[in-house]
Every structure is written in structure tokens, then in C-alpha cells.
């Protein structure tokens, strides 16, 4: 029986870890989790039937067999990257691709496509709702809008903070009619809270307003902010919103704020490949985003 070739995803993870010098940096470059890179490398070692890589406090250390695999595989992936650059369509043909966190994509950006088109001209706008980090230096996306701090240091990327909005709990009028409204932040942990992928944001917000979180915080996990806010609008519980995502719902009264204790948590940021920061299309996108989002900055930020 003919033996199958090595798993290509695993081989790519191995080569990237070797080139990057660490599994963690490989995960960042590939836009996947640290544990996923480790699983890929383990799968490649199982295919090879031997150890290829060791980890140490100083980073990745190759075994003799691992060095052999790297010498054979690295040029192949370099050729693939070069081929992708040779056939990468120009920005005018493929339009402008933006990877954006799902909450902002669904509840803000999707409602402003006409305005965005007006400043981008005839380009096709491609919006991908995702929390995954694109390989900006390899042209996987033109820009990404994320929620969280700017990266500490990455020579390939540059970015800017767009706004740091106020964050506060919200619920629907229907939920408030059927449930006892909390008298203040201290009452919130006893209510039905709607979480994203974890309870971390609720814990951070409660700590910021001086409330100690209980050890266990029950409530549905809905992964993305837009899912939690949609559920809140349908009377399923209390969600944590920010002023950008909740603006339209507060105006239409499908959601109401439950407290005046609004605090900023994280910023929305724009990241691009450093080489493209001054491209006219990126400049227009950046200026438009700053103009539209700066007004959501929490007071005092």
C-alpha cells in the first residue's frame, strides 16, 4: 500500500514555527491558536514516526530529522508564497477586503456600506466577519478591524486606535416587564446574563464598577457580541453592550440601558500591512473610520 504524503497543514505549521522561532509566534503568523499549531506539529511527528522539534526557554530546537524536513519543505513553501504574489490581483480588480470582528460587522459596518462606497469609489467592498487575524503581510486581507489593544510590536504591521467606547448592560423592555429590574450593578450577577464566548467581559465590567463577581456566572454563551445583543433584544436576558453596537437599538428602544455606570473596556483598532499604510485607498478607509467612530469615545479616554 502506497504511503500517503505528509499532512500539508501540519507541514506548514512546522515550517512556520521553525522560521518564527517559537510556536506562539507561528500561531500569530498563521492566525490560529497556539494549541492548534502544537497539534499540527504533533500530527507531523506521528506521520514521520520520530521527534522533529523540541521546545526550550529560548524557543524552537530542531532534531536532526527535523532539520532535514525543514531543509526540504521550507523552499517549497517559499515558492508557494512567491507564486501567490505573482498572481495576486491588483486592489482595483479584487476590491477592498476588510476582516472585521462580527459584532461591529453586523451591527454597525453593514449599515454604512453606501457611505463607505462613496469614499472608496468603484471598488467592491468585501467584509468578512471574523475574529481570526488575517495574514496582512501576505495579502490575505487589506485591513482588519479588531476589538482589543494594539499589538505590542510587530514589524510587519501598523495600526491605530479608532475609538474606545463606553460599555454598559442592556435589556429589552419586554424582559424588564417580565423580570425584576436590577437596582444597580450589584444586582446584575443574580440576573440572567448573556455572555460572549466567556464571562470575562462581564467580570471586567463588574470589577470596574466595584462589584466582586461570583465564582460561577451562569448564562448562555453566544460567542459573538452581535449574538448576545440580538438575544437581549428578543427578551432573553441582559447583555453587555458598547455605545457603537447599541446605538441604533437604544434609539429605537428595542434595548434600554440598565445603569448610568458606563465604563470603557477595550478599543476598536485598525491594522494593515505596514507597507500599505499610506496607500490612498487605506488612507481613505482610515480617515472615514476615524471620522465615524471617534464620537463614540467614552468621556475621559
N, C-alpha and C positions, 0 to 999 in steps of 0.2 A: 504494500500500500504506500503510495507516494505521500511523503510528509508535507503538511501544509506550511506555508511560509509564516514568518513572524507576524503577530498582530500589529498592524500599522499604527494604530493609535498608541499602543504601548511603546512601539519603537520611537515614535515622535516624542512621547513624554520622556523617555530615557535620554534621547539626544538633547532635548531642551534642558533637562536637569544638568546634564554634563556641561553644556555650553554656558548655562546660567551660573553654575557653581553651587546650586542648592535646590532642593525640592520645592521650597517655599517660593523662590524666585521663578522657578519653572511654572508653578501654578499661576502666578500672576501673569506671566507672559502668555500662557495658554488660555487664561480666562476661566479656569476650572478650580475646584477645591484642592487644597493640599493633600487630603486623603485620597482623592481621585488619582493624582499623579503617583502617589505611593502604590496604589492598587495596580496601575498600569505597569509600573516597573516590576512589581512582583509577578504579574502575569507574563512579562517578557522573560524573567528569570526562570519561571516554571517551564516556559517553552524551550529555553536554552538548556535547562537542566543543570544550571550552575549559578553561582553568585556573580553578578556583573558590577555591582555597585555597593559601596559601604558608605554610611554616613558618619560624620565626625563633627566635633565642635567647630571645625574650620570649613565644613561643607562636604561636598561630594568627593569620595575617593574611589577610583576605578580599580577593579581587579584586573589581572592580566587578560582574562577573557572579555571583560567589559571594555578595555582599551581596544581590543581587536574589533568588537562590534561597533564601537564609536567611529573608528577609522574607516570602516566600510559604509556605515549608514549616514554619517554627517555630510559627506559630499552629495549624496542623493537628495537629502532634504534641502541643501543649499541650491541644488539645481532646480528643485520644485519651486522654491521661493523666487528664484530668478525668472523662471518661466511665467510665474504668476504676474510678476512685474512687467514682463514683455507684452503680455496680453491683457493687462488691466485696462479697461476702457477709460476714456477721459471723463472727468467730472461732468462735462456738458452732456455726454451721452447717458451716463448712468444716473444722473441727478445728484441729489444730496441725501445721503443716508445718515440718519440720526438714531443711535441707540439711546433709549430713554427709559428711566425707571417707570414701571407700569402705572403707578398712581398718577404721576404727572402727565404721562401719555394720554390716559383715558379721561381724566377729569379737567385737564387744562389745555394741553397742546392740541388735542384732536378738535377742540372747539375754536381754534385760531388758525386753521390751515389757510384760509383765504388771506389773512393778514400776513402770514409767513410767505405765501406765494407772491404776494405783492412786492416783497423786498428781495426775493430770490429770482424773479424773472420767470423764464420759461422752464426752468429745471423741474424735474419730477422730484417731489418730496417723498422720501421713504422713511417711515418711522417704525422702528422695531421696539415694542415694549419688552424690556428685559432688565434684569438686574446683573446679567453677565457683562463682564468687561470685554469690549472688543479689542482685537489686536490692531490698534490705531496705526502703529508704525508700519504694519503690513498692508494697510489699506482696507481692512475688513469693514470699517465704517469711517465716515468723515469726521464725526464728532460723537461724543456721548454726554448725556446729562444724567448725573448721578445725585443721590442723596447721601451726604456724609462729608467728612473733611477732605480737603485736597491731599493727594499723596505727598508723603514727606519728601521723597526725592526719587525722580525717575528721569534720566537724561533724555529719554525719547519723547516724553510728554510735557505739555504745558497746559495750564488751566486757570480758571478764575472763579471766584465765588459769586454766584448770581444773586442770591438772597438767603437770609436766614429767617424764615417765617416763624411767627408765634404758633404755639401748639396748645390745644385745649380739648376737653371732652365734649362730645356732641351726641345728641339722640334725636329721634323723631318726635313730633307732637303726639303721634299715636302711642309710642312707647311711654311717654310721660303721662298720658291719660290712664294707662293700664297699670302703671307701676309707681311706686313712691319715689318722687324726685329726691335725689341726694341734696342734703342741706349744705354740703361743702365737700372739698376734696377728701376729707377723712372718711366720708360715707361711700366713696366710689368702690373700694375693694370688695364691698359686700354686694354690689350690683352685678348684673350680667355684663361683663366686659368683653368686647370684641378685639381680638389680637391680630397682629400680622403673623409672621412665621414664628414668633416667640413673644413672651411677655416683657421683653427687655425695654421696649419703649415706654410701656405703662410704668414700669419700675423707675425708669429715669425721670419721667414726668412727676410721679408722686414724690420722689426724693427731692426734686427741685422745688416743690411747693410745701415741703416739710412733713410729708406723710411717710411713715415706715410701711413698706409693702409686707403683706403676709407671706409666709413661706411658700404657700401654694396659691396661685391666682388662676382659678378655673375660667372657662370661657372658650368659645370656638376659636381655632387658629385658621385664619383665612389667607395667610401668606402675603398678600399684597394690600397696600393701603386702599386702593380703589375698591377691592372686595369688601374690606371692613366697612367702608363708608356706604357702599351700596346696601350692605346688610343693615346698617344703622338706619338708613332711610326707609327700610321696609320693617322697622319696628322690632329688630332682633336683639337690640342691646345698645350699649354705649361704646362708641368708637373714639379713638384719639385722632383728631384732625389737625391740619395746619391751615393757616389763612389762605394759602394758594388753593389747596384741594377743596376746601369747604366754601369758597366764596359764593359760587352760584347757588349751592344748596341753602346757605344761610339767607341769601337774598330772596329765594323763593319760599323759604320757611319749610322746606322738606326736612331740614335739620335745624336744631337750635343749640346754642352754646349753653353748657350747664354751669359755667363758672366764669368769673372775670379774671381768674388766675391763669393768664396765658403766658407761657414761657417759651423761649427759643430752645430747640434741641440741636438739630444739625442743619447745615446749609444745603441748598441745591448748588451743584457745581457743573461747569462745562469743561470738558477735557478734549484736546485734539493732539495730533502728532505735532511735535514742536516745529517741524519743517513747514507745516501748513498754517501756522498761527496767523500769518499776515496775508494769506491768500484772500483775495477780495470777497469770495463767497463766504469764507469763515468769518471775516471781519463783519460782514453784513449780518450774518446769523448771530454773532456775539453781541453786536450793538443792539439788535432787536430784542434779544433775550434780556439784556440788562435793562433796557427801557421798560419792558413789560413786567419784569419781576422785581425790580428794585423797590417798588411801592409796597411790596409785601414784607419788607424787612421789619422785624419786631422793633419796637421802640427801644432805643438804647443800644442796639447792635451796630 
